[in-house]
């Protein structure tokens, strides 16, 4: 684990986004960066083969892949999303995520 993964995210300081969540074998790790009434920002680290089962959310969610590759299904359509790419998961539509390889992502949800 890096030093950054063990401490609170400091305001007004540049930090390496990828280091905020650390891979763990056979796990999905998340780290909340911002939690406000207007929305949240969370960084996730998925081990290969791990994922989140199909679900819906009441708000649009933007996923930005920080490293690796994910398969993100929205209403049954699979999208291969790679490092540096993003996708919007629309509110109220079923979606699921699966790690094609180990991957890290930032999830931004605006309420």
N, C-alpha and C positions, 0 to 999 in steps of 0.2 A: 504494500500500500504506500502511496505517496503521502507526503506530509499534508498536501491539500485535501486529500480524502478524509482526513481525520479531524478537520477543524471547520468551524463555521465559515461560510462564504463571506468575505469581507466586502463592505460597500466601498465604492470609489477606489477599487484596486483591480488591476488587470490580473486575471487568473486563467490557467489553461483549462478550458471547458472539459476536454476529454478526461482530465484527471479527477473530476468531481465524483465519478462513479467508477468503481474498480470491479473487474471481472471476478466472479467466483464460480467454481466448477458446478455445473448442473443447476445454475441459479439465474434469477433476474434480480439485479440490484438497482435500487433507485435512490436518488438524492434530490430532495426538494431544494430549489435555489430561491424561488420567490413564491410566496403564498399571500395573495391580497384579495380583497373582495372582487376586484376586477378580473382576476385570473391567476394562473399558476405557471411556473416554469420548473420542469423537473428533468434531470439527466438520468438516463438508464444505461445499464450495461447488461447485455444478454449473452450468456454462454451459447455456443453453437447448439442448435436444435431446440433451444428454449423458446418460449413465446408467451403470448397472452391470448386466451381463448376469445371467441367472438363475443362482442358486447357492444352496447351503444353508449353514447355520452350526450348529455343535453346541450353541449356547446361544440362549436367547431374546434378542431385540434390540429395544430401544425406540427409535423414531425420532420426534424432535420437530422439526417444521418451523419454522425461525427466520424465514424470509422466502421469498416466492415460492410456487410450487406444484409438486408432484411427483405422478407416477403411480407407485404402489407396487403391484406385482402379487404376490399370495401364492397359491400353488397355482393359478395361472392366472386368479384373480379380481383385476381392476384396482380400485384404490381411489384416488380423487382426494384428496390430503392437502394442506391449505393452511396458510399461516402461522398459528401458534398451536395447530395441531392435532398430535396424535400418533397413532401406530399401533404395535402390537406385532407383530413378525415372529417367529412361534413357531419354536423350535429344530427342526431337521431338515426343515422344510418349504421347498420351493423358492420363492424370491422374487427380484424384480428391481426396479430403480428407474430412472425416466426423468424428466428435467426437462421439465415442461410449459412453464415459464418458468424463467429463472434462479432457483435456489433454494439456500438454505443449510439445513443440518440438523445436529442433534446426535444422534449415535448412542451409546446406552448399552447395553453388553453385559455382563451379569452371568454369571459362570461358576459 
